[in-house]
Amino acid sequence: MWRIPAVALMLLFVAATCEELPCDDYVDYMCACHDADPGFDCEELELALEGADADLQDQCEIDLAEQEADDADAGLECEVGDTGE
């Protein structure tokens, strides 16, 4: 039987929790690129997607791809920079 040292398990856990999630990417993009849009509230979006489950993460990935495509079609160029957080 294989035994995985506790340190290895801890490293796997840390790597998994530090992973950027699709909803985080979606919120970052929307807050950076659409914060000035009428009716858009970045804080509201952050709260709505905080702790999103796997199904919602999948939807965020789809929504981000669609929003980026719509923005490209509209000629909106926006880059989400690394905030160092």
Sequence and secondary structure as in RCSB ss.txt:
>XXXX:A:sequence
MWRIPAVALMLLFVAATCEELPCDDYVDYMCACHDADPGFDCEELELALEGADADLQDQCEIDLAEQEADDADAG
LECEVGDTGE
>XXXX:A:secstr
     HHHHHHHHHHHHHS  HHHHHHHHHHHHSTTSTT  HHHHHHHHTT  HHHHHHHHHHHHHHHHHHHHTT
          
